[in-house]
Amino acid sequence: MTTTKTFIPFLILTAMLGTSAGCATLPNVSEVIDEAPAAGKPRQIVSSKGVISPQKSKAVMERLKRSVDPTDVLERHTAVVESVTESPLTKGNRVTLLADGQATYAAMFKAIKKAKDHINLESYIFEDDETGRTFADLLLQKQADGVQVHVIYDSVGSMNTPDAFFQRLRDGGIQVVGFNSINPLKAGGKWGFTHRDHRKILIVDGKVAFIGGVNISKVYSSTPFKRKHSKKAPIHWRDTDVQIEGPAVAELQNLFLDTWLKQKGPKLSEGNYFPELKAAGNALVRIIGSTPGESNRIPFIVYVSTISFAEHSIHMTNSYFFPDDQIIKALSDAAGRAVDVKIVLPGITDSQLALYAQRSYYSDLLKAGVNIYERNTSLLHAKTAVIDNVWSTVGSTNMDFLSLLNNDEVNALILSKEFAVEMEKMFAGDLADSRQIKWNEWKKRPLLHKVREWLVNLFVRWL
């Protein structure tokens, strides 16, 4: 969440420190695709019992291919992703779709209350408000019951949360790490102001995990119905998380523990962080995490390659949409080959500058045949996509330069026809609460709006 109020000082400080996102570049995905192994090669799939044989892996993918219309997403895209990440494709996962904060919090609280060994929580924002205090009280109670709790919060994202809030957690025995302290003298690792931990991860007992876009803040606790009856009611934040059970949880645990070590957190207490994980469902899941400085920005490659290989439909929601040229081309090319491309974006936002910048990309996309919608009944914060009725992603990655270049991010890639059906139902609900931006009307907007969008776009890499 980037506000207009904080943008200008952030930009000035970034320029002074010489650590702007403009110093880094995104990879050329066409080169990555060309260098990827052949699509016909059997995929490597991990089950609850370890790596399964090439023959069984091939059979799993064949069954999935037969369940949907022909698509290159399952073969060519999967081959590309395997070439840039060591995170395995895991089978035997149950993935539960959680729409909005209330559903996400309810599921999280239920899992936390059942914890027996440990709770690992990582959040960009952990606010000292009604929701944050509810989380804090529950975590302190579990710590008192003998369940070791570890918390990572981002020092910029949570800069409005007083130190006393986190000190209360520490005093209760919870181990707490502030990611990349604003004060470079207190930073645990290599300091960089623009390097932020934008991940949202909760892992309970190494067996159940949650990831998505929901931070710990009261803004997610309102419902979409209240504001219809009262303009003074809180704006509803529309977001998406998933609950995962099965072998993929171990990959999220690896990401959490790696961040803890890189930030030089306190020595971890003894715990069963990697319990035996039994098959819990039928979804194939790959967890992709990214950090700055990698030669390949994995979420970016994932998005561009998946869009490039789509055959039938691309249905996407994103909260901060400032795509680079490769994403614009991939979306435009997809529309040009008659793929149904629909993107739902915020119509109301916590950053007016972000809204102006987002709209600066509409003209090229609309002229190419991409369908753009703005959701105006809620503040859209979800980062999701469902492609060809079989490939889905839910996570923390925005389609902006800070996410793609500078932040630690995490997404779940889910191969499942059944889960894709749930994603499509949710997307249909977003469409119903959105208005379509039509080219014939858009090109006639006032000149002032065009100039404003152009000016803000000059600073889009820092939004």
C-alpha positions as CSV (number, residue, x, y, z in Angstrom):
1,M,0.0,0.0,0.0
2,T,1.6,3.3,-1.2
3,T,-0.2,6.5,-0.3
4,T,0.1,9.8,-2.1
5,K,1.1,11.4,1.2
6,T,4.2,9.2,1.5
7,F,5.2,9.1,-2.2
8,I,7.1,12.4,-2.5
9,P,9.3,11.9,0.6
10,F,9.9,8.3,-0.4
11,L,11.0,9.4,-3.9
12,I,13.3,12.1,-2.6
13,L,14.9,9.7,-0.1
14,T,15.3,7.0,-2.7
15,A,17.0,9.4,-5.1
16,M,19.3,10.7,-2.3
17,L,20.3,7.1,-1.5
18,G,20.9,6.1,-5.1
19,T,19.0,2.9,-4.6
20,S,16.1,3.5,-7.0
21,A,14.3,0.7,-8.9
22,G,15.5,2.4,-12.1
23,C,19.0,1.0,-11.6
24,A,17.8,-2.6,-12.2
25,T,16.3,-4.2,-15.2
26,L,13.8,-7.0,-15.9
27,P,15.0,-10.0,-17.9
28,N,14.3,-10.6,-21.5
29,V,11.7,-13.4,-21.2
30,S,11.9,-14.4,-24.9
31,E,15.6,-15.4,-24.3
32,V,14.5,-17.3,-21.2
33,I,11.9,-19.1,-23.3
34,D,14.4,-19.9,-26.0
35,E,16.8,-21.4,-23.5
36,A,14.2,-23.5,-21.6
37,P,14.3,-27.3,-22.0
38,A,12.0,-28.9,-24.5
39,A,8.3,-28.9,-23.5
40,G,8.1,-32.7,-24.2
41,K,10.5,-33.5,-21.4
42,P,8.7,-35.1,-18.4
43,R,8.1,-32.6,-15.6
44,Q,9.7,-33.2,-12.2
45,I,6.9,-33.6,-9.6
46,V,7.3,-34.1,-5.9
47,S,4.8,-36.0,-3.8
48,S,4.4,-36.4,0.0
49,K,6.9,-39.3,-0.4
50,G,9.5,-37.5,-2.5
51,V,10.2,-37.1,-6.2
52,I,8.0,-39.4,-8.3
53,S,9.2,-41.2,-11.4
54,P,9.3,-39.5,-14.9
55,Q,6.6,-42.0,-16.0
56,K,4.3,-41.1,-13.1
57,S,5.0,-37.4,-13.6
58,K,4.0,-37.7,-17.3
59,A,0.8,-39.6,-16.3
60,V,-0.2,-36.8,-13.9
61,M,0.3,-34.1,-16.5
62,E,-1.6,-36.1,-19.1
63,R,-4.6,-36.6,-16.9
64,L,-4.6,-32.8,-16.2
65,K,-4.3,-32.0,-20.0
66,R,-7.2,-34.3,-20.8
67,S,-9.4,-32.4,-18.3
68,V,-9.3,-29.1,-20.2
69,D,-9.1,-27.7,-23.7
70,P,-5.7,-27.9,-25.3
71,T,-3.3,-25.3,-24.0
72,D,0.4,-24.7,-24.1
73,V,0.4,-23.4,-20.5
74,L,0.7,-26.9,-19.1
75,E,3.7,-27.9,-21.1
76,R,5.7,-25.0,-22.5
77,H,5.1,-22.6,-19.6
78,T,5.9,-25.2,-17.0
79,A,9.1,-26.0,-18.8
80,V,10.1,-22.3,-18.7
81,V,9.3,-22.0,-15.0
82,E,11.3,-25.1,-14.2
83,S,14.3,-23.5,-15.9
84,V,14.4,-20.5,-13.6
85,T,13.5,-21.9,-10.2
86,E,14.5,-24.8,-8.0
87,S,11.1,-24.8,-6.3
88,P,9.4,-28.1,-7.2
89,L,6.0,-28.7,-8.6
90,T,4.3,-30.7,-5.8
91,K,1.3,-33.0,-6.0
92,G,-1.3,-33.9,-3.4
93,N,-2.2,-30.4,-2.2
94,R,-5.5,-29.1,-1.0
95,V,-6.0,-25.4,-1.9
96,T,-8.8,-23.5,-0.4
97,L,-9.7,-20.1,-2.0
98,L,-10.3,-17.3,0.6
99,A,-12.0,-14.2,-0.7
100,D,-11.5,-11.1,1.4
101,G,-10.1,-10.4,4.8
102,Q,-12.9,-11.7,7.0
103,A,-12.8,-15.2,5.4
104,T,-8.9,-15.2,5.5
105,Y,-8.8,-14.1,9.2
106,A,-11.4,-16.6,10.2
107,A,-9.4,-19.4,8.6
108,M,-6.1,-18.1,10.1
109,F,-7.6,-17.9,13.6
110,K,-8.9,-21.4,13.4
111,A,-5.5,-22.7,12.3
112,I,-3.6,-20.7,15.0
113,K,-5.9,-22.0,17.7
114,K,-5.1,-25.6,16.7
115,A,-1.3,-25.0,16.7
116,K,0.7,-27.5,18.7
117,D,4.4,-26.9,17.8
118,H,5.0,-23.5,16.1
119,I,3.5,-20.5,14.3
120,N,5.5,-18.6,11.7
121,L,4.0,-15.3,10.5
122,E,5.4,-12.9,7.9
123,S,3.6,-9.7,6.9
124,Y,4.4,-6.5,5.1
125,I,2.0,-4.6,7.4
126,F,1.2,-5.5,11.0
127,E,-0.9,-2.7,12.4
128,D,-1.6,-1.7,16.0
129,D,-5.3,-1.6,15.5
130,E,-8.3,-3.8,16.5
131,T,-7.3,-6.5,14.0
132,G,-3.6,-6.4,14.8
133,R,-4.3,-6.6,18.6
134,T,-6.6,-9.6,18.0
135,F,-3.7,-11.3,16.2
136,A,-1.3,-10.3,18.9
137,D,-3.5,-11.5,21.8
138,L,-4.0,-14.9,20.1
139,L,-0.3,-15.3,19.3
140,L,0.7,-14.4,22.9
141,Q,-1.8,-16.9,24.2
142,K,-0.4,-19.7,22.0
143,Q,3.1,-18.7,23.1
144,A,2.0,-19.0,26.7
145,D,0.6,-22.4,25.9
146,G,4.1,-23.6,24.8
147,V,3.7,-23.0,21.0
148,Q,6.8,-21.1,19.7
149,V,5.8,-18.1,17.6
150,H,8.0,-16.3,15.1
151,V,7.0,-13.0,13.5
152,I,8.6,-11.1,10.6
153,Y,7.2,-7.6,9.8
154,D,8.5,-5.1,7.2
155,S,10.0,-2.0,8.8
156,V,8.6,0.3,6.1
157,G,5.2,-1.3,5.7
158,S,4.7,-1.3,9.5
159,M,6.4,2.1,10.2
160,N,3.2,3.4,11.8
161,T,3.1,0.6,14.3
162,P,4.8,1.7,17.6
163,D,7.8,-0.2,18.9
164,A,5.8,-0.9,22.0
165,F,3.4,-3.1,20.1
166,F,6.3,-5.4,19.0
167,Q,8.0,-5.2,22.3
168,R,4.9,-6.6,24.0
169,L,5.2,-9.6,21.7
170,R,8.9,-10.0,22.6
171,D,8.1,-9.7,26.3
172,G,5.6,-12.5,25.9
173,G,8.3,-14.8,24.5
174,I,7.5,-14.4,20.8
175,Q,10.6,-14.0,18.6
176,V,10.2,-10.9,16.4
177,V,12.3,-9.6,13.4
178,G,11.8,-6.3,11.7
179,F,12.8,-6.7,8.0
180,N,15.5,-4.2,6.8
181,S,15.2,-1.6,9.6
182,I,14.8,1.9,8.4
183,N,17.9,2.7,10.4
184,P,20.8,1.1,8.5
185,L,22.8,0.7,11.8
186,K,20.1,-1.8,13.0
187,A,19.6,-3.7,9.7
188,G,20.3,-7.4,10.1
189,G,21.7,-7.9,6.6
190,K,22.7,-5.8,3.6
191,W,20.7,-2.6,4.0
192,G,18.6,-1.1,1.2
193,F,15.7,1.2,1.7
194,T,13.8,0.0,-1.4
195,H,14.3,-3.7,-0.5
196,R,11.0,-4.5,1.2
197,D,9.4,-7.8,2.4
198,H,6.1,-7.6,0.7
199,R,5.2,-11.3,1.4
200,K,2.2,-12.4,3.5
201,I,2.8,-15.9,4.9
202,L,1.3,-17.8,7.8
203,I,2.6,-21.3,8.6
204,V,1.1,-23.4,11.4
205,D,3.0,-26.5,12.6
206,G,4.6,-26.9,9.1
207,K,1.3,-28.5,7.9
208,V,-1.0,-25.6,6.9
209,A,-0.1,-22.3,5.2
210,F,-1.7,-19.1,4.0
211,I,-0.5,-16.7,1.4
212,G,-2.0,-13.9,-0.7
213,G,-2.5,-10.2,-0.5
214,V,-4.1,-9.7,2.9
215,N,-2.0,-7.8,5.5
216,I,-2.8,-7.6,9.2
217,S,-4.9,-4.5,9.3
218,K,-8.5,-3.4,10.2
219,V,-9.0,-2.2,6.6
220,Y,-9.7,-5.9,5.6
221,S,-12.3,-6.3,8.3
222,S,-15.2,-4.4,6.6
223,T,-17.8,-6.0,4.4
224,P,-18.8,-4.9,0.9
225,F,-22.3,-4.4,2.0
226,K,-21.9,-1.7,4.7
227,R,-20.8,1.0,2.4
228,K,-24.0,0.7,0.2
229,H,-26.0,1.9,3.2
230,S,-23.7,4.5,4.6
231,K,-21.0,6.7,3.0
232,K,-19.3,6.9,6.3
233,A,-18.8,3.2,6.5
234,P,-15.2,1.9,6.0
235,I,-14.2,1.2,2.4
236,H,-14.2,-2.5,1.7
237,W,-10.8,-3.9,0.7
238,R,-11.2,-6.7,-1.9
239,D,-8.4,-9.2,-1.6
240,T,-7.6,-12.9,-2.0
241,D,-5.6,-15.5,-0.1
242,V,-5.3,-19.3,-0.3
243,Q,-5.0,-21.9,2.4
244,I,-2.7,-24.7,1.4
245,E,-2.3,-28.2,3.0
246,G,0.1,-30.7,1.6
247,P,3.7,-30.9,0.3
248,A,3.8,-27.3,-0.9
249,V,3.7,-26.1,2.7
250,A,7.4,-27.2,3.1
251,E,8.4,-24.8,0.3
252,L,6.7,-21.9,2.1
253,Q,8.5,-22.9,5.3
254,N,11.8,-22.8,3.4
255,L,11.2,-19.3,2.3
256,F,10.2,-18.1,5.8
257,L,13.3,-19.7,7.4
258,D,15.6,-18.3,4.7
259,T,14.3,-14.8,5.3
260,W,14.8,-15.3,9.1
261,L,18.4,-16.3,8.6
262,K,19.2,-13.5,6.2
263,Q,17.8,-11.0,8.6
264,K,19.9,-12.5,11.4
265,G,16.9,-13.2,13.6
266,P,17.3,-14.8,17.0
267,K,18.4,-18.5,17.0
268,L,15.3,-20.5,16.2
269,S,13.9,-22.6,19.0
270,E,13.8,-26.4,18.6
271,G,10.7,-27.3,16.6
272,N,9.3,-29.8,14.1
273,Y,9.5,-27.3,11.2
274,F,9.3,-30.0,8.5
275,P,6.9,-32.7,9.6
276,E,5.9,-35.6,7.3
277,L,3.3,-34.2,5.0
278,K,0.6,-36.5,3.6
279,A,-1.4,-35.9,0.5
280,A,-4.3,-33.7,1.3
281,G,-5.9,-33.1,-2.1
282,N,-5.4,-33.2,-5.9
283,A,-3.9,-29.8,-6.8
284,L,-0.4,-29.4,-8.3
285,V,1.2,-26.4,-6.6
286,R,4.5,-24.7,-7.1
287,I,5.6,-21.9,-4.7
288,I,7.7,-19.1,-6.3
289,G,9.5,-16.6,-4.1
290,S,11.7,-13.8,-5.3
291,T,14.3,-11.4,-3.8
292,P,16.2,-8.5,-5.4
293,G,19.5,-9.2,-7.1
294,E,18.4,-12.4,-8.8
295,S,19.5,-12.7,-12.4
296,N,15.9,-13.9,-13.2
297,R,12.9,-12.2,-11.6
298,I,10.8,-15.3,-11.3
299,P,7.3,-13.8,-10.9
300,F,7.9,-11.5,-13.9
301,I,9.0,-14.5,-16.0
302,V,6.0,-16.5,-14.8
303,Y,3.5,-13.8,-15.8
304,V,5.0,-13.0,-19.2
305,S,5.4,-16.7,-20.2
306,T,2.0,-17.7,-19.0
307,I,0.3,-14.9,-20.9
308,S,2.4,-15.7,-24.0
309,F,1.3,-19.3,-24.0
310,A,-2.4,-18.8,-23.2
311,E,-4.7,-20.2,-25.8
312,H,-8.2,-19.4,-24.5
313,S,-8.6,-17.0,-21.6
314,I,-6.6,-14.6,-19.4
315,H,-8.6,-13.3,-16.4
316,M,-6.5,-11.2,-14.1
317,T,-6.9,-8.9,-11.1
318,N,-4.1,-6.6,-9.8
319,S,-4.0,-3.7,-7.4
320,Y,-1.0,-1.8,-8.7
321,F,-0.8,-2.1,-12.5
322,F,2.2,-0.5,-14.1
323,P,3.3,-3.2,-16.6
324,D,6.6,-3.1,-18.5
325,D,6.7,-3.3,-22.3
326,Q,7.0,-7.1,-22.3
327,I,3.8,-7.6,-20.3
328,I,2.0,-5.0,-22.5
329,K,3.1,-6.9,-25.6
330,A,2.2,-10.3,-24.2
331,L,-1.3,-9.1,-23.3
332,S,-1.7,-7.4,-26.7
333,D,-0.5,-10.4,-28.6
334,A,-2.8,-12.7,-26.7
335,A,-5.8,-10.5,-27.6
336,G,-4.6,-10.4,-31.2
337,R,-4.8,-14.2,-31.4
338,A,-8.4,-14.2,-30.0
339,V,-7.6,-15.0,-26.4
340,D,-10.3,-13.6,-24.1
341,V,-8.2,-11.1,-22.1
342,K,-10.0,-9.4,-19.2
343,I,-8.2,-7.4,-16.5
344,V,-10.0,-6.0,-13.4
345,L,-8.2,-3.1,-11.8
346,P,-8.9,-0.6,-8.9
347,G,-11.4,2.2,-9.6
348,I,-10.8,3.5,-6.1
349,T,-7.4,3.3,-4.4
350,D,-5.3,4.2,-1.4
351,S,-3.0,6.1,-3.8
352,Q,-4.4,8.5,-6.3
353,L,-1.0,8.7,-8.0
354,A,-1.1,5.0,-8.6
355,L,-4.6,5.3,-10.2
356,Y,-3.3,8.0,-12.6
357,A,-0.3,5.9,-13.5
358,Q,-2.4,2.8,-14.0
359,R,-4.7,4.6,-16.5
360,S,-1.7,5.8,-18.5
361,Y,-1.5,2.2,-19.9
362,Y,-5.1,1.8,-21.0
363,S,-4.9,3.3,-24.5
364,D,-2.4,0.8,-25.9
365,L,-4.1,-2.1,-24.3
366,L,-7.6,-1.1,-25.3
367,K,-6.6,-0.5,-28.9
368,A,-5.1,-4.0,-28.9
369,G,-8.4,-5.6,-27.9
370,V,-7.6,-6.1,-24.1
371,N,-10.8,-5.7,-22.0
372,I,-10.2,-3.5,-19.0
373,Y,-12.5,-3.1,-16.0
374,E,-12.4,-0.9,-12.9
375,R,-13.9,-2.1,-9.7
376,N,-15.6,0.8,-7.9
377,T,-17.6,-0.8,-5.1
378,S,-14.5,-1.9,-3.2
379,L,-10.8,-1.1,-3.1
380,L,-9.2,-3.9,-5.1
381,H,-6.0,-5.3,-3.6
382,A,-6.0,-8.8,-5.0
383,K,-3.2,-10.1,-7.1
384,T,-4.6,-13.1,-9.0
385,A,-4.9,-14.7,-12.4
386,V,-6.6,-17.7,-13.9
387,I,-5.6,-18.8,-17.4
388,D,-7.1,-21.4,-19.8
389,N,-9.3,-22.7,-17.0
390,V,-6.5,-24.7,-15.5
391,W,-3.6,-22.4,-14.4
392,S,-4.1,-20.1,-11.5
393,T,-2.0,-17.9,-9.2
394,V,-2.6,-16.1,-6.0
395,G,0.1,-14.2,-4.1
396,S,1.6,-10.9,-3.1
397,T,3.1,-9.8,-6.4
398,N,1.8,-6.5,-7.9
399,M,2.3,-5.7,-11.6
400,D,4.6,-2.8,-10.7
401,F,8.3,-2.2,-10.7
402,L,8.7,-2.2,-6.9
403,S,7.2,-5.7,-6.7
404,L,8.9,-7.1,-9.8
405,L,12.4,-5.6,-9.1
406,N,12.8,-4.6,-5.5
407,N,10.6,-6.6,-3.1
408,D,10.6,-10.1,-1.6
409,E,7.4,-11.6,-3.0
410,V,5.7,-15.0,-3.0
411,N,3.0,-16.6,-5.2
412,A,1.4,-20.0,-5.4
413,L,1.1,-21.4,-8.9
414,I,-1.8,-23.9,-9.0
415,L,-2.5,-26.4,-11.7
416,S,-6.0,-27.7,-11.1
417,K,-9.2,-27.6,-13.2
418,E,-11.3,-27.7,-10.0
419,F,-9.5,-24.8,-8.4
420,A,-9.6,-22.8,-11.6
421,V,-13.4,-23.2,-11.6
422,E,-13.5,-21.5,-8.2
423,M,-11.2,-18.8,-9.4
424,E,-13.4,-18.1,-12.4
425,K,-16.5,-17.8,-10.1
426,M,-14.7,-15.3,-8.0
427,F,-13.5,-13.4,-11.1
428,A,-17.1,-13.3,-12.4
429,G,-18.1,-11.6,-9.1
430,D,-15.4,-9.0,-9.6
431,L,-16.6,-8.3,-13.1
432,A,-20.2,-7.9,-11.9
433,D,-19.0,-5.2,-9.5
434,S,-16.9,-3.4,-12.1
435,R,-17.4,-1.0,-15.0
436,Q,-15.8,-1.7,-18.4
437,I,-13.5,0.9,-19.8
438,K,-14.4,1.3,-23.5
439,W,-12.0,2.7,-26.1
440,N,-14.6,4.9,-27.8
441,E,-15.3,6.7,-24.5
442,W,-11.7,6.5,-23.1
443,K,-10.1,8.4,-26.1
444,K,-12.5,11.3,-25.5
445,R,-11.5,11.9,-21.9
446,P,-10.4,15.5,-21.0
447,L,-6.9,16.7,-22.0
448,L,-6.1,17.4,-18.3
449,H,-6.6,13.7,-17.5
450,K,-4.2,12.7,-20.3
451,V,-1.5,15.2,-19.1
452,R,-1.9,14.1,-15.5
453,E,-1.5,10.4,-16.4
454,W,1.6,11.2,-18.6
455,L,3.3,13.2,-15.8
456,V,2.7,10.6,-13.1
457,N,3.9,7.8,-15.5
458,L,7.4,9.5,-15.5
459,F,7.8,8.4,-11.9
460,V,6.1,5.0,-12.2
461,R,9.1,3.0,-11.1
462,W,8.9,4.5,-7.7
463,L,5.2,4.1,-7.1
